[in-house]
Amino acid sequence: MTNKDFFLALDALEQEKGISKDYFLNALKTALATAYRRNFDETRPVEVDLKPEKFSIDIYAYQTVVNEVVDENAEISLQDAASSTNKILRFDEETGKWVTKKTAKVGDRLIEMISPKDFGRISASTAKQVITQKLREQEKNSAYGEFANKVDTLMTGVINRVDVDTVYIEFPGTNIEGVMMQFDQIPGEKYNVGDRVKVYVKKLRETAYGVQAIVSRSHANFVKKLFELEVPEIQDGVVEIVNIVREVGYRTKIAINSKDPNVDALGACVGNKGVRVNQIVYSLGGEKIDIIVWSDDPFEYIARALSPAKVISVEIDEITKAARVIVPDDKLSLAIGKGGQNVRLAAKLTNWKIDVKSESKAAQDNVDATSHTDVDNIGDIFSGTEDINLD
């Protein structure tokens, strides 16, 4: 490749990729200087002068003029510089360029043009490496910037391969690959090449092969974003999601609150005949969802969080953030849930430690099941939550 061919190739890249030619030239100067020193055992500092308008590539070694030489490779005394036949350059502060001078003074550079005839092969190889690297960097930066606003959102992609337990997803129209690892998948779901899949974008990461999006279907925010998608009142900010907890594939509890007293938060999330919440349940492969109306009264909030079980009474200790809950004997297993799942999720949702006892066990322990009830007509609290229990 001739110098002219090289610079014309950079012009073509600038037009095709929209990347400034200077972006490549600055990196190429450093790379060529390093390549020359490595291949020709040059001990002096080396600089490369690229002149696209003249299609020229000049390489020169230089020494800085000093009063007292410390580094013989990089420096030359003022006396030796005066007797040298090499060109003298001085930096012009006004123009920001090195200009030729007839006599030397401290701070000038004494330069020697050293462009060898057989450097063409090395320079061509170096240029190819630099351009390839810079193109990758530019594509990576472009892809990262393009996708940065997709973090913490839902996206739909197409599965392009499944490698053991990791699913790789293509997002049409982008240069980003989605990666869904095993712990980000819903247990029991099958992922086949060509399937369309909706995922939550957790974060972006840079790899040697480009930018990847780490995506999930198991993250609690996946369910949160589904509610935001299905419920216009949440999109508009009228209904807010206070908290959401999830045991993926089994049950989600979501606490909601209406900022407008005229808007029924529970009804908005459930939808007419359950159409909205049922759509979300379908997207989760049948995972149960308990929608809890948030309350600033911990008695009410804890009682509601144990849905679908009914609660007789709640006793709380605000210092230890612990609650003792009494439920009917026939609702104990429902309140606790399989493997303690329901009470565990309720505790996470409310940020209270919850101990559930049956009414008969509380009586045996000499606990007055009514003396600690701070919720009037507590059965009325659950008139809405039972309707949306999806057991």
C-alpha angles and dihedrals in degrees: 000000000000123000089253092053090049095053092043089053089054090051090053091050091051091054096041100042099025090234118141115249089227088063088067098035096058092052092043093056092059094043094050092048090052092046092051095050091047096048100038101036092239111173097186123084111272132208132186123216114203117191110184092181090059096033088234134143114192125182123196138174119218145187126205118237112240139166093236123025116228100159111038092195096053102029140054129191121250089242094053091044090055091057096043122104093211121112118270121220127191126190113242110213093200097054097027090229138112112251131193119256132187098218129038131235134176111293095029123119124237106208136193122194107230105168102148121208093232094054092088096089093048093046092049092051092046092048091052092052093047094047092047091049094047092048090054091048091049093048090047092050091046092049092046092051092045093053101035092095090053094069111110092021138101119255134181119221142161122253107240099175143358116212111191101295098348123091120206118205132197119212108205114235095023138086092224124110118210119220121198113185125201096265089053092057128089109250112253096017116131119220118199130182110263095026118131111232135184115221142174114241107227101176146323126251133189119231136174087262097049138275120332129194114222104217136184145193094182098059116107088232089064088068091041091055091047089057090048088052096048101037115064091192089063091047089052093049094241091115118038131199105231097184140343130197129180145187097201117241094010117052143348127195117199126186116209136182134193118226090195117064089210093059120081104218094194094049091047092054096042095045129199107329089349094294096141100046091040090057089054092047089052090051088053094050095251100316110163118247126200112196110204124193105226120233132187087219105090092206092059095038095052092046092051092045090063091064132168086041121077118233129217099191144348127211119188138192107204093192095060095027089233127142132196113206126194118205133177113275092247092051098051096095090045092051093049096039130202108323089355091295099139097048091041092055091044090054091051092046095051099031089231129121105241127201114188122203132177119242093248093048090050089052091051089052088053091248114153100225093200103042093074099045108121095171119087115220090357091180089067091061091070098048089102103035095056090059093059098041105122099200 
